[in-house]
Amino acid sequence: MPAGSNQTRDRVKMKFGKIFKKQMVPEWVEAYMDYNGLKRILKQIRSYKHSKLTRVASRVSQQAEALHRSFSGLSFHHRNSEHGGDIEDQVITVDTEVHQQDDSHRKLYKTKFLKKAEEGGEFEESFFKKLDENLNKVNRFYREKVEEVLEEAALLDKQMDALIALRAKVKKPDASSNTNLEKHPSDKVVVDETSDDSTIRTPGSANRDMVHGIDRTSIPEEEASHIVTDIVPVSRTSGNEEEDGAGGKQDLHEILERVKMNEALESPLSTLKGFFGDSKEPVSKKGLKKAEEQLRLVFSEFYQKLRRLKEYSFMNLLAFSKIMKKYEKIASRNASRNYMKTVDNSLIGSSDEVNRLLERVEVTFVKHFSSGNRREGMKCLRPKVKRERHRVTFFSGFFSGCSIALIVAVVFKIESRKLMEKDYGTAYMANIIPLYSLFGYIILHMLMYSANIYFWRLYRVNYTFIFGFKQGTELGYREVFLVSTGLAVLAFICFLLNLQFDMDWKMKAHNTLPEVIPLGLVTIVLFILFCPLNIIYRSSRVFFLRSLLHCICAPLYEVTLPDFFLADHLTSQVQAIRSLELFICYYGLGEYMQRQEKCHSHGVYNVFYFVVGVIPYWLRFLQCVRRLCEEKDSIHGYNALKYMLTIIAVIIRTAFELKKGRNWMIMALVSSGVAICMNTFWDIVIDWGLLRRHSKNPYLRDKLLVPHKSVYFAAMVVDVILRVAWMQLVLEFNLKSLHKVAVSTIISCLEIVRRGMWSFFRLENEHLNNVGKYRAFKSVPHPFHYYDDDETDDKDD
């Protein structure tokens, strides 16, 4: 029975640790309390206690004799007569040290363990030392973030002043002149750890066992994850109520004279205006609408930051409470209440600025951005978390099974008719494979992306934040897998129909119906991609098309990570893009009528064959040039040079493919070799951040998300091999069992696999960079700029 209860207790202990890890903001992991590290020390204390019990058992007779002497009056033990004293004071005392840093006072907590002289006391002393380090770390990080959000709130005050003034000028010139953001009486409180912390606690928070109004002792560990989503207080202030003492009124014209619209070079028109000179336009309804949309995004992002900060505070307070309860059970000492008083009096337990800011944002957003409709406003501020649907899993499995069955059917169809043994069989397959290979490339790419999402989630890579997906609209690996398997079923059905019609109706009949099937499939895929209806993941399709447009207009749009990430993937889909060119030639020039693909006999096709192979690398080159001009970072210049070398290699290799000749082959080998060396070095060292000689993990990097180091070394080897495989098209080994088209298709598929592997480690490195800088939220540009800010900056300089 005791063994079973111990196992149950261990499962409960592990449960909160998993919940705590799951609720962490991925980029703030290092700023959370080291719950597992403290548990390891507690395990040392428990193991020592067990070993001590065995030693005590060997001295039972001595203890019995001492007990007999005690009852016989031969020995007398002094008893503490101070009945009003607290036994906790005999275990620990917590001292507070005030340090001045950067013109501010910081509190540091130091616990003195009073039972150090006892056996095993050094373990408990190390526990409290580490506990103090974690408390000081959490308070320091929380204070920095609170100061950041307070500064950002002050900027949002000024942005709202400008927006309301602009609205009054454009829409209602006779509107009220109250231009201040709603301010609550609590906004005047300033964070000061040197003052009495009770002055900045919320009413009724004197109970030290309460965490933001929730009793710590009544929270089951399995419910902690559900409570986190509800800890944000709901403001009961009506959006239409006027706040007393809001700070007076300001003249609208005075505000507008000090404000100008920010013109970020993020669109083709704004980029051209910035290049040829600033042509300031008068304020219009269009500009007002754009400013409102920007501020909606700013407020939404700011609100999410406040919620994450609130969750950070809640989870850390809960973790301190849980770890102290575990200490009491293991060490049999009553020190939890005393230490939790210190935690509650610290900044993370007593500060209420985040609550007040949350209320202010809710009231302001509801009043100014949702016309006083609180329900609609809160939907925008707190979008629903996306839930996994069982039908997605069902249809993914269903389509997967259908795809496998169709592949078997295609193979049996070819073998049963002995198509490859006939005279026209090889020519027929060489004609039809390039048409259907386009869908194979797309399906393989989506399968790799689905696998990437699975492993990003497994290793807690915050890909939704890195890509900038809107919460609740991002696709999970199940959805991507569903789309890829669905397209695979559609493509294999068309391919099987193509074979069936050609074999039954005899190719010599020149029936055009089988030849139109691939065109119909392309039409269906393009229709789904550009369909304006809210079906088949419309938000994700719009996001993809927007990023694709940014790639096509590379130098005219501001370059973001999704844009250059997509452009990098396009460089691995050169054969797919050339397949689209083949479709245009095959059906546009009427080649399908003769059932022969002779597009290379057209000079225009050969010219575009060059251009299409270069376009993805050229777009990536332009993106690097734009980033070099904006950020003035030389690394973008080297990256542009890398893509220029690749462009040269692609041009020479394409010329060799069309013209042949020994000289072209030598030039193609040399240019491809240089490009491969440059690209491989960039993949491993720059994009993945590996091969660091002096890192904690030799020849890798300091921080790794995958626990097995061999995975990184294997990935580097595979990357080199797959990069070198690119030269197979230049060397042209004589492979009797494979046709040239099949070889080209296989190598293109290997490149897609390599790109999928590259994507995982590239985003892992980006995520670790965000973690190192605690960067968990995207920076949204403000629509207005105050001239007096420039004067302040000049004075600071």
N, C-alpha and C positions, 0 to 999 in steps of 0.2 A: 504493500500500500504506500509506504513512504516513497518508494522508487517511482511509482506512477504519479504521485503528487509533484515530485521534483521535475519529472518530464513535462507535466502540464505547466508548471511554473516557468520552465525554460521556454516553452512555446510562447507564453504570454510575454516574457521578456523580449524575445525576438520580434514580437508583433509590433510594439511601439517603435523599435529601432527601424523597422522597414517602413512604417508609416512616416516617421520623421524624415527618412531619406527621400521618400516619394514626394513629400510636400515641400522639399527644399527648392528654392529658385536655383536652377543649375549654375548660373554664373556667380552665385553668392555662396557656393558650397563651403569654401574655405572660411567664410565669415560666421558660419553657424557653430554652435557648441559641439565640441568633439565628443558626441555621446558614446560612440563605440570605444574611443580611447579611455574614457572614464570607466566604462564597463569592464575593460581589460584589467584596470587596477582593482576594481571590486572583485574580480575573479581571483586575483592574487591574494586579496584579503580573505576571501572565502576558503581558498585552498590552505592558507596558513591556519585558519581557524580549525579546519578539519584535522590537520596534522597536530595541532595543539591538543585536540580532544583525545587523540590516541596517546599522547604523552600523559595527559591527565588520568586516563584510565589505568595506567601503570602505577599510579600513586594513590589508588583508592584507599588502601589501608592507612596511609599517612593522613589523608583527609578525614577519615573516620575517627582516628585518634585525636586529631585537633578539634573535631566537633564535640567529642566526649569531654575534652578539657574545657571547652567553652561553656557547656552546660553545667559542669561541676563547679564553676566559678573560679577555676584556676587561671583563667585568662579573661581579660576585660578589653573590649574594643570600644573606642570612642565613637559615639554616634553624633551625627550632625543635628544639633538642636534647632537650627534655623528652618522651621517648618515652612516659612514663607518663601524660601529660596527656590530657584528653578534649577533642576538637575542639568539642563542644557548648558548653563554657565560653567559647569565643571568639565565640559567636553571641548567646546571651541569658543573663541572670542574673535570677532571680526573687526579689524581696525580699518579706518578710512584715511587714506593719504591724499592730499590735494597737491597736484602738480600744475605749474603754470606752463602752458605751451601755446605758442602763436597767439599771444594776447588773450588767452582764455584759460580758465581753470578746469582741470580734468581730475576726476576722482579715480583713485585706484584702490581696490579692495584687497586686503591681505588677512588671511585667516591664520590664527595661532591655535594649533592643536595641543590641548593641555594634557593629553594622555600619552605623550611621546615616550615617556619612560617605561611604559608597559611593553610587554613582549609583542612584537608585530606592529608597534606604533609607527615605525618608519613608513609602512605601507599606507596607513591612514593619513599620515602627514603628507605624503606625496599625492594622495587623492585630493586633499583640500588645496594643495598648491596648484595642481592642474585645474581644479575647479575655479580657483581665483583667476588663473590665466584666461580661462574661457569666459568668465563673467566680464573681465576687463576688455577682452577682445570684442565680445558682443556689444557692450556698451559703447566702445569707441566707434565701431562700424555704424551702429544705430544713430549715434550723435552726428556723424558725418552725413549720413543720408537724410536725417531730419533737417540739418542745416541746408542741404541741397534743395530739398523740396520747399523750404521756407523761402529761399531765394527765388526759386522758380515761381512760387505763388505771387511774390512781389512783381515779377515780370508779367505774369498773367493779369494782375490788376491793371497795369498800364496798357496791356493789349486790349482788355475789355473796355477801358476808357476810350481808346481810339476807335474800337468797333462801334460802340454806342454813338460816339460823335459822328462817325461816318454814316451810320444809319440815319441819324437825324438830318444830316445834310442831303443825303440822296433820296430818302423816302419821306420823312416827316420833319420838315424844317421847324415846325412849331411844337416839336415833342418836348417832353420834360428834359431839363438840363442836368438831371442827376446822372452823372456818368461813372459813379464809383461802383466797383464790384461789391456785392453784399458782404459786409463784415460783421462777424459775430463778436460779442463782448470778449470771448475767450481769445481772440486773435492778438490781444495786447500782451499776452503772456510771453515772456522771453525765457529761453532755455538757460538755466544757470544752475549747475550742479553744486555750487558752493552754498546756495540758499537752502532753506528748509524744503525738502522735497514734498512735504505734505501740502504745500501751497499750490502745487500744480497737479494734484491728483483730482480725479473726478469725484463728485459727491458720492458718499456711500462706498468708497473704495478702501475703507480702513481695514476690511477683512483681508488678512494677509494670505488667505487661501483662495483668493479670487484672482482669476486671470481675465482682465477686460470684462468683468461682469459675469464670468463663468466660474463656478466652483471647481477648482482643480481636483479636489478629492472625489468629486462625483462624476468625473469623465472616464468612462471605460476606454481602454486603449484602442479598441477596434472602432470606436466612434470618433476618435480624434480627427481623422481625415475628413469626416462629414462636418464637424463643427467649424473647421477652418474656413469653409466657404461661406459661413454665416456670421463671421465675427465682425464684419463691417457694419457699423451702426447705420440705421436708417433715419435720415433726418425727418423730423416731423414739422419742419418749418414750411409753410406754404410758399410756393414760388412767387405768389402775387403779393406777399406781405412785405411791407417796407420795414427795414431795420432801423432801429433807433440809434442815433449817434453814428451814422455811416461815414462821417468825415467831411460833411459839407458838400458844396456844389462847385463845379468847375465850368468855365466858359468853353463851349464847344469849339468856337473858332480858335481860341487859344491853344487847345489841344491839337487841332488839325494843322496849325501853323508849325508845330514842333514834330509832326509825324509825316513819314512818307511810306509808300508801299514798298515792301521788299520784292525785288524782281530777281528771283533765283534763276540761274541759267539752266533750267531743267526741261525746257521744251525747245523745239527748233526755232520758233519765232523769237523767244527771249534770248536764245543763244546768238542769233543773227543781230538782234538789237544791241546786245552787249559787245559784239565784235565790231560793229560799224558805228557804235556810239549810242549813248543813252538818249532815247527819245521819250521823254516823260509824257504820259497820256493823262488827260483829266480823269478824275475819279468818276466811275460809272456804276450802274447796277451790276454789270458783269464783274467788275473789280470787287464790289461789295460781296457778291455771291462767292467769289473765289476766296476772299478773306474769311468769310463765315465757314466755308468748308475746311480751310486750314485750321482755324481755331477749334472747330469740332474735333479734328484729329488731335490737336494739341491737348485739349481737355480730356479726351478719351485716353490718350497715352499717359497723361499725368495722373488720372484716376487709377489706372491699372498699376502705376508705380506706387501710389499710396496704398492700394490694397495689398500689394506684395510686401510692402514695408510693414503693414499691420499683421499680415500672416507671419512674417519673419519674427516680429515681437512675440506673437502668441505662441508659436511653436517652440521658440527658445525658452520662454517662461515655463511652458509645459514640460520641456525636456529637463530643466533644472529641478522642477518638482518631482518628476519621475525618478531621476537619478538619486535624489536625496532619500526618497522612499526606499529605493533599493539598498542604499547605504545603511539605513536604519535596520532593515531586515537582516542584512549580512553581518554588520558590526555590532548589532544589539545595543545601539546608542541612540539617544533622542537628541539629534542635532538638527533635524530638518526644519523645525519651526524657527529656530534662531537664524539659520542661514537664509531661509526664504524671506524673513523680514528684511535682510540686507538686499536680496534680489528685488523685492517689491519696492524698496526705497531707492533703488538705482534708477538710472534714466530709463532703461527699457521697461521697467515695471511701473514707473510713475508718470512719465511724459504722456501728455494727451494731445500734442500738437497735430498728430496724424489724424485723430478722430475729428478734430475741428476742421482741418483742411478737407477731409472727406465730405463733411456736411456742407461746407462752403461751395465745393465743386458741384455737388448734387443740386443745391439751390440755384446756383448760377446757370448751370447747364439746362435745367428744367425751364427756367424763366426765359432765357435768351436763345436757346437752340431747339426747344421742343414746344414753344408757345404755351408754356405752363402745364403741359400734359406730362405728369410725373411718370406714368407708366411707360410712355414712349421714350422719355428721356433716360429712364433707368435701363430700358432695353439696349440703348446705344452704349451706355456706360458699363453695363454688366451683361454682355452677350452670353447666351447659354453655351455651356460646354458641350462640345460635340460628343454624341454617344455612339458606341459601336452598335451596328444593326446586324441581327442574325441573318437576315436575308442576303446581306452582302457576302457573308461567309458561305452560305448555302450556294449561291449562284457562282461564286468563285470556284468552289469544288466541282459544281456541275459543269461549268465551262472547261475546267481543266480536264475532266474526264472525257468530255466531248472532243477536245483538241487531241488528246492521245489517241482516241478511237479514229479520228479523221486522218491522223498521220499514218496509222496502221493501214487504213483503207487506201490511201494514196500509194503507199509502198506496194501493197498487194495488187493494186490496179496496174501499176507499171510492170511488175513482175509477171502478172498473169498474161498480159498482152505482149510480153517480151519486147517492149518498146525500144530499149537500148540496143537490142540486137539487130534491129532493122536499119536500113540505109538512112532513112530520114529521121531516125530516133534522136541521134546526137544533135543534129541541126535543130530539131524541134525543141529539145530541152534547152539548147543554147539560146533559142529565141524567146522562150517563155519564162525561164528562170529570172532574167533581169527585170521583167515586169512585176513578178511576185516577190522578188527579193526586197523591194521597197517596204512591203508590209512586214517582212521578216526582221528588217533592221529596226523598224519602229517598235514591234512587239518585244524584241530582245532588249531594247533600250528601256522600255517601260518595266520589264521584269527586273532589270538591274536597279532601276530607281526604286521599285517596290522593296527589293532586298536591302537597299541602302536605308530606306525609311525604317525598316524593321530593326536593323542594327543601330541606327541613330537613336531610336527609342530605347533599345536594350542598354546602351551605354550612356543614356541621358544626354545626348547631344541636342541642344535646343534649336533644331533646324527650323521650326516655325518662326522663331524670332530672327534667325539669321537671314532667312529668305524674305521676311516681312509679310508672312501670310496673316490675313485677318482672322482673329480668333473665331473658331467654330466653322470656318470654311476650308481649312487645310485638309488635304487628302491623307488618309492613313495608308499603310502598306496593303491592307485588304482591299481598299477601293481601287488603288492603282493596279493591283493584281487582277481585280475583277475586270477592269477596262482592257487590260492587255490580253487576258484569256478570252474575253468576248470578241475582241478584234481577231484573235487567232482562229476562233471558230468560224468567223465570217470569211476570213482569207482562205482557210482550208476548204470550206464548202465551195467557194468560187473556183479554187484550183481543181478540185475534184470534178466539178461540173465541166470545167474547161477540158479536162482529159476525157471525160465521158462523151462529150459532144464531138470532139476531134476524132476519137477512135471509132465511134459508131457511125458517124456521117462521112468518114473518109476525108482525109485532108485534101485530096485532089479535087474535091468538089468545090473548094474555095468558098465555103460557107462562112459568112462574116460574123454570125452570131457568137461563136466561141471567142472570137478575137475582141469583142466588145465587153466581155465580162470583166477583165481587169480595169477598163475605163470606168465601168459602172461602180466597181468597188472603190476606186479613188474618189468618185463623185460622192458616194455615201459618206466616206471618211471626212471629206472637206465640208460637206453639208453639216455633219455633226459638229465639226470644229468651229464653224462660223455661225451655227444656229443661235439666233438671239433669244429663243425661248429658254425658260428656266428649267432645263432638263439636262441630264447627264453632266452634272457638276459644272454648271455655268460659270460660277465664280472662278473656278480653277482654269477653265478655258479662257476666260477674259484675262486672267493674270498671265497666262502663257502668251496670249496674243499681244498683250501690252509689252511684255519683255521682248518678244520677237520683233515688234515694231521698233523698240529702243535699240535693238541690235542692228537692224537694217539701217536706221538713221543714226548710226553710232556716234559720229562726231557732234551731232546736234542735240543729243540728250545727255543729261547728267548720268554718269556711269555709276550704277549701284551693283551690289554683289549679285543679285539675281540676273542682271543683264550680262555681266561678263561670265557668270557661271554657265548661262545658257549658250553664250557665244563659244565657250570652250567645248561644250557638248556638240555644237554644230560642226566644229572642226573634226569630230570623230564620225560625222555623218555625211562625209563628202560623197560616198557612193550612193547614199540615199538621195541626195540632192541631184546627183547625175541621173538617177533613175527617174526623177521627175522630168528632167530634160529629155530623157528617152521617151517618156510618155508623150510629151509635146511633139517630138519628131515622129514617133511611130503612128500617132493618130492624126496629127496636124498635117503631115506631108503625105498621108495615105499609104504608109508602108504596110499597115495591117492588111490592106487589100491583097498584097502579094504574099502575105504570111512570111515575110523575110525582113529581118532587121538590117538595113543597109544605111543607117544614119551617118556612119563615118564617111560615106561617099559624098556627103554634102559639106561644102566648105564652111557654111554658116554654122552647122552643127559642131564642127571641129573647133571653130573659134570659141563658141560658147562652152565647149568641153574644157578648154583652158580656163575660161573665166569662172565657170561654176566651181572648179576645183580650187580656185584661189579665193573666192568670195569669203568663206568663213574665216580664213586666216587674215584677210584684209580687214574685215570688220573688227576682229580682235586687235589688230594693229592700230586701227583708228581709236579704239577705246583706250588703249595704252597711251596714245599721244594726247588724248584729251585729259586723262588723269595726270599725265606729266605736266601739262600746262596749268592745271588747276592746283595740284598738290605740291608741285616743285620737288618731287621725290625722284631721285635718279633711278630707283629700282624699276619704275615704270618705263624709263628709257631703255634699260637693259631688256625688259620684257618685250618692248616693241621690236628691239633688235632680234630677239629670238623668233618672233613671228615673221619678220622680214626674211630671215634665213630659211624659215620653213616655206615661205612663199616662193623663194628662188628654187628650192629643192622640188617643190610641186610642179613648177613650170618646166624645169629641165626633165623631170621624170615623165611628165605628160608628153613632152616633145619626143622623148625616147620611145614612149609607148606607141606614138603615131608614126614616127619616121624611122625608127630602128637605127642601126649603125653602131659601130664600136666606139666612136668618139662620144656619141650621145650617152652610151652606156657608162663610160668612164666618168663623164661629167655628172651623170645621175647618181652614180655610186658615191662620188666625193661629196656632192652637195647634200645627199640624203644622210651620209655618215656624219657630217658636221651638224646638220639639223637634229639628228637623233641624239648625239652627245649633249647638245645644248638643252634639248627638251627633257632628256632623262635627268640631267643635273637639276633642272628647274623643278621637275616633279618632286624629286626626293628631298632636295635641300630647301627650296623656297616654299613650295606649296604644302609639303608635308612637314617641314621643319625637322627632318631627321638628319642623321650623320653628324651629330654634335659630339665632337671628341671629348669635351670636358663636361658633359652632362652627367647627371646622377645615373642614368642608364647609358652605358658606353655605346657610342655610335647611333644613339636614338635621340631622344629629347628628355628633358627633366620630368615632364608630366605625360603619362600615357593613360588612355582610357581602357584599352584592351589589356587584361591582366597578363596575357601570354606574350612575352617579348618576341618569341619566334615568329608570330604573325607579322610583325613589322619587317623583319629580315626577309621572310618569304615574299612579302608584298614588293619589296625593293627588287628582289631577284626576278619576280614575275614581270614587273614593270619593264625591266631592262630587256627581258626576252621578248615581250610583246612589242616593244618599240623596235627591236631589231627585225621582228617578223614583217614590219612595214617594208623592208628592203626586198622581201620575196618577190614583189611585183617587178623589181628592177632586175634581179638575178635571173628570173625565169628558169628555174630548174625544170628538167623534163620529168613530169609526174604522169606516168601512163594511166593511172587509175582515175585521175581527176582532169576535168576539162579546165581550160584557162578561166572561163567564167566562174566555175565552181571554186577555183583557187582564190580568185578575187573576192568572191562572196565570203569565203571562210576567213580570209585575212581581215575583211571589213568587220565581220562579227567579232573576231578577236580584239580588234581595236575598240569596239563598243564595250566589250567585257573589261578591257583595260581602263576605259574611261569610267565605268561604273566603280571599279576598285579605287581609282584615283579620287572619285567624288567622296567616298567615305572618309578617307584620310585627309582630304582637303578641308572638309567641313569639321572634322575633329580638330584639326589645327586651328581653324577659325574660332571654334567654340572655346578652346583652351586660351586663346588670346583674349577673348571676351571675359573669361573667368579671371585671368590675371589682372584685368582692369575693372572687374566687377561691373561690366557693361551688360545690363540685362534688359535695357529698353532702348528703342530706337529714338534718335533725335529728330523731332519734327520741326522744321523752320517756322518761325513766327511770321505772320503776314505784315506786321508793322515795325517800323524802325523809328526811334526817337533821335532827333538831332542832338539833344543834350547828352545822349549816351556817347556820341563821338567826342564831345568836349570833355566828358569824364575820362574817356580812354586816353585822350591827349594829355590830360593832366597827370594821369597815372604814368604815362611814358616819360 
